[in-house]
Amino acid sequence: MKNVVVKLPGTSSGIVLYTTHYDTVRIPNFVGADDGGSGTGTMLELARLFCARKNSLNVWIVFFDGEEAQGNWTDGASVQWKGNNNTFGSREMAARMALSGDLKRVKAMILADMIGPPNVRIKRDTNSTPWLTDFIWATASQLGYKNNFADENFPVTGDDHFSFIRRGVAGCDLIDFSVPYWHTTQDTLDKIDPESLAVVGTVLAETLPRFEKKFR
């Protein structure tokens, strides 16, 4: 497994992590256009946008490997998510950053996972860091995307953001779990709406200057 990390230098010491996972679950004929192609595509576009600006914060755009539960599954119902058979990439990166001292510099970690369905509707993950969730939802609201970032709660019980939250880093998971095709062979490119990717991408892009103002 290999994480892919894009590091854009800033003028201060703080780091903001914009992250996703690029691996897919091992199910025969599974494509994974939404899980995790949607986040991967969005992060590629964020990299293009953020490379073109002068950043005061260090921006790390991260593509995690090994998020999915490891095993050769027959279908979605057979997938077994256990305590230690998933989120390999994020756990490894968080541990390495703790050893290097970089983890103390991280101001926030945002995870984009399954953000591509038409009329994307992301609920507040009750296990994400409250102030960071409020920060992102306020940004979305001010941009006119209150319908896409719903003021409803939903508990995410396992994802890459926990690898950092457990180590004291503020983390937030953006995920639309309402889709019927999760972990099925129907998770194909025709399910992905470019407008949904644009909505989430626009909100994420706008958080950076707001983070820079908050942490200057």
DABELTA-V266194 format. One record per helix or strand of 2 or more residues. SS is the DSSP state (H for helix, E for strand). FROM is the first residue (numbers start at 1). TO is the last residue. Records with the same first field share a line. If there is no record, write none. Layout:
SS = FROM-TO ; FROM-TO
//
This chain:
E = 4-8 ; 15-21 ; 58-64 ; 106-112 ; 122-125 ; 149-154 ; 171-174
H = 37-51 ; 76-78 ; 88-100 ; 102-105 ; 130-142 ; 162-165 ; 189-191 ; 194-214
//
